[in-house]
Amino acid sequence: MSGWRFGDPNGRRKWFSHAEPFAGLPGFQLAYETWGTLNAEASNAVLVLHALTGDSHVAGGVEPGHPTPGWWDSLVGKGKPLDAFFVVAPNVLGGCQGSTGPWQYPGFPGITIRDQVAAEVHLADYLGIGQWAAVLGGSMGGMRAVEWAVSAPERVNSLLLLATTAQASAEQIALASAQLHAIKADPLEGLGVARRIAHISYRSEQELQARFGREKQEDGRFEVESYLDHHAAKLTRRFDPASYVTLTDAMNSHDVGRGRGGVRAALARISARTIVAGVDSDRLYPLAQQRELAAGIPGSDGLRVISSPYGHDAFLIESEQVGALVTELVPVRSGTR
């Protein structure tokens, strides 16, 4: 099974360890990466939260310990939107890139998005960060970002929610269920099948049609099949099937209104200045879900729309549009170190 393992190069990773029982675990560790310098007031920290198969490696190239380049490299680094800030990116609890997850031992308990955020609160305490200048996330990272703003509103000054939702929908759960069945039937082959199913939903019909149509390769296979095979093979080389199941179950259980009087009442607790954005071609997290977030969060000024043919993945691809939203949310001058 793939993913980071003890004995592999650490890369840029640092670790935080929590030694007390937590969410059915005897303790946990979070791998995380940082960029920039925390100022004396600890007021320039930005939390960046990754999606399902992401990790802490937000920025930087392929190097020992990091088999893939930074997934939001356009945001972090010299002259980029978050250049002047202290950026923190944890690998989510339950992940497979250094944080505690089912790759470490059998019988890993079911965890929720809420549990994952509670673990990240302990990390923030360890780093001495009482309030984040901003919390940013898309997709599953957006689920964690909205949970941060609801469960600890006093600790989130501003918030960027991209291509995400307040609660998983029936269709999202159904698509995930097919992926989970494939993995449980055969962990390694099933992970490849799960990635194929997921990747179809990550891109738009118009993009797949424009790129591949009905074209075939010399071996007679459709080019779009080869494309899906490529992405399946990439994921099986770097991700753990058990972590995929754990994180997908957490996403399926996501409901920011659970135990809080419903979604509307939960969103009303958010005090952060908020930008909510969706993608016009996203068929997995449609604009109606972001519209609900924007309407329910007091500090939001309405829904922003990222125009793109790339579907859900546009929040990772459309760097200029996303960068402009980040700069609007946290102007460079506010993060001067």
Secondary structure, DSSP 8 states (H G I E B T S, - for coil): --S--TTS--TT-EEEEE-S-BTTBS-EEEEEEEES---TTS--EEEEE--TT--S--SS--BTTBSS--TTTTTSSTTSTTTTSEEEEE--TT-SSSSS-TTTSSS-----HHHHHHHHHHHHHHHT-SSBSEEEEETHHHHHHHHHHHH-GGGBSEEEEES--SB--HHHHHHHHHHHHHHHH-HHHHHHHHHHHHHHHHS-HHHHHHHTTT-B-TTS-BHHHHHHHHHHHHHHHH--HHHHHHHHHHHHH-BTTTTTTSHHHHHTT--SEEEEEEETT-SSS-HHHHHHHHHH-TTEEEEEEE--SSGGGHHHH-HHHHHHHHHHHS-GGGG--
